[in-house]
Amino acid sequence: MRDYIDERENLAKLILRSSIVLDIFIYAGFFFGFVFGITGAEIGFWLLGFVFRYGVHIGISSVVLKIVVIILSYKKDTYKKRELLSVASSSTSDLPLSKRML
């Protein structure tokens, strides 16, 4: 039984980390796209176009992954699951505000 809980915690950690990486990728692409675009580098406009074109899809998949983490850690029987639940729920609630700013 303990192995099942460990596997579920590890899966939730992996999903949460990948969701956070997707968020960081959107923000970094947006920031560096503007920086490189202002300096006249072609890669900046490519990054900006990528974020504007696929940002909605990446954002939606990030939110779905966070919801999966909330579902996996809803039964708060260990400290790790409570920690994952709080991180996922707080970042999910802050996500629409930050996506609107982009």
Residue pairs with C-beta under 8 A, 6 or more apart in sequence:
5 77
5 78
8 72
9 73
9 78
9 80
9 81
9 84
11 72
12 69
12 72
12 73
12 81
12 84
13 80
13 84
15 65
15 68
15 69
15 72
16 65
16 66
16 69
16 84
16 87
16 88
18 65
19 62
19 65
19 66
19 69
19 88
19 91
20 91
22 58
22 59
22 61
22 62
22 65
23 59
23 62
23 91
23 95
25 58
26 51
26 55
26 58
26 59
26 62
26 102
27 98
27 102
29 47
29 48
29 50
29 51
30 47
30 48
30 51
30 55
30 102
32 44
32 47
33 44
33 45
33 46
33 47
33 48
33 49
33 50
33 51
34 44
34 48
35 44
36 43
36 44
36 45
36 47
37 44
37 45
37 47
37 48
38 44
51 102
55 102
59 95
59 99
62 95
63 92
63 95
66 88
66 91
66 92
66 95
67 92
69 84
69 85
69 88
70 85
70 88
70 89
70 92
72 81
72 84
73 81
73 82
73 84
73 85
73 88
74 85
75 81
76 82
76 85
